[in-house]
Amino acid sequence: MKYIQAEYSGQLNGSVYIPGAKNSSLALLVAACLADDIVTLGGIPCIDDVSIIAGISRDIGMELKQEGGQVIIDPRKIHSAVIDPGKASSYRASYYFAGALLAKFGRVTIGFPGGDDFVSRPIDQHIKVFQALGAQVQIFDDYYVVEAAELKGAEIYFDTVTSGATINAMLAAVRAKGRTQLHNAAVDPEVVDTAVFLNQLGARIYGAGTEHIRIEGVSYLNGGTHVAIPDRLIAGAFLMAAGLNGGQVTVKDVIPEHLSACLAKMGEVGIHVECGESHITAYGTGSLKATRIRTGMYPGFATDLQQPMTALLLQAKGKSIVTDRVFPKRFAHVAQLRRLGAEIELRKESAFIRGGVPLQGSWVHATDVRAGTCLLLAGLAAEGSTIITGVEHIERGYEDVIGSFKSIGAKLSMREMDAQELPGLIHLRG
């Protein structure tokens, strides 16, 4: 079993290049199924979720070849729309295959989405989209079937703002007959990125990035080339690292506008930020202020950043409150932070943090990729050694987590646990 060992690292200084966004890449790779010719995608990270998509692609006949950050996709040989339930349940964004394959095949069989589990990730808005476009949805124990002889454009009003369902609606509507209009749509950069890509292939999507998106159906999509946007969530976590002990961190190849809410909160806690055209530098002052965080859909403070921000607020003297109403159960990291000596109390969807309490290294376990980032940051600020298991969750989102953090001076190492180490580790966990 692999684990990461983190040591107290003092000030973190340096620069790091930000890869393509995981959440955008997962949508783009599946969206390529809609094309009728070869597609080349750049900026795609070499992460576990992408490997799962590659496996599903091979199963259904789509050729996918990854060379570094570039992926060449040939969707012309897709012969099946049956997605293995086990592979579908390995990551959350598997539901995109339903939207991308439905118009071409008329029937898609797919397992329920998996990945990070925050108690409930409902797909009711996705089902609502498919039914509005004329499809029937049958639910079984571990999979569901979406079937439609023909997809027809429709007026769709989302009951809640959801990035995944907005993207899936665009995928399904691109080749539907007539006009589809989405209301209360998500405005996330990943939604815009997917729309830009599809439009390059010949789709007719208007208004992406606003609450109202119009899609005029087309019967054919060309091949094309596109580069995924940078990962704003990874960038935000590295910028927060500068505040742990008063360091200076620069993230390169970013779009500063995508991080506006994050940067504003960092300013509130006492981290100075300077933005360039495609880079951001964060300067830690060594003295952080307590604050209150409330997550929200973009352009609000991202739920994916509340966990690393919690690690930062542990260093801020005073009482901070982190409230997550997007995923109210996304607090599995709190119990792990307590193992390091953190004083955090959970009440419903809020974590109450007493910052400035010294942390001491121990054994902690990552239950999802952002929780893993949180524990890494906390481990770098804790005295002694921190052992982090659940590495497989971290690798779902980071191409080279050790190398990336080492580039800013972090003392991290990836290790393999053998049978002789296990009793000592169990004792450490307590």
Summary of the structure (lengths in Angstrom):
residues: 430
radius of gyration: 21.8
end to end distance: 18.9
largest distance: 64.6
contacts: 1581
relative contact order: 0.15
helix: 36%
strand: 28%
